[in-house]
């Protein structure tokens, strides 16, 4: 198992980390979640049946860890909101963007910001399909959805991103 774990880590760690950083927008959080993903891999590899690729299986775990993280953040946010009775004001994270993103050109930064305005499902599809370059079938396995849902969500996400990107007169395809 030790050599399998090392191989999985060396082959996929960067891809999984990139997925996590695009989802949570914070290097430290992504590093913490990456550790959590690989702990789950280590604890559950014996149940891996090979019905999908190891990469797809790893991204499924990363997706679930990310969703659990978001749920936990919503619970914490709700407790803070309830405790201080701040009404409907939303607490937003203005943490620094990952260094890799801030070095990108303005258009990529705008796309990244617009991605935050999409639903979690839309964001998951865009990241798995276009950033991680998974096929529709692979994305469906990672997300635990039908291929039809991946296609529909992808279509809606692209439409929303195009609308958001063109709000200042620039089209996403320019």
URWO-V386951 format. One record per helix or strand of 2 or more residues. SS is the DSSP state (helix for helix, strand for strand). FROM is the first residue (numbers start at 1). LEN is the number of residues. If there is no record, write none. Layout:
# URWO-V386951
SS_FROM_LEN ; SS_FROM_LEN
This chain:
# URWO-V386951
helix_2_23 ; helix_27_21 ; helix_54_31 ; helix_99_4 ; helix_106_10 ; helix_120_12 ; helix_136_8 ; helix_147_22
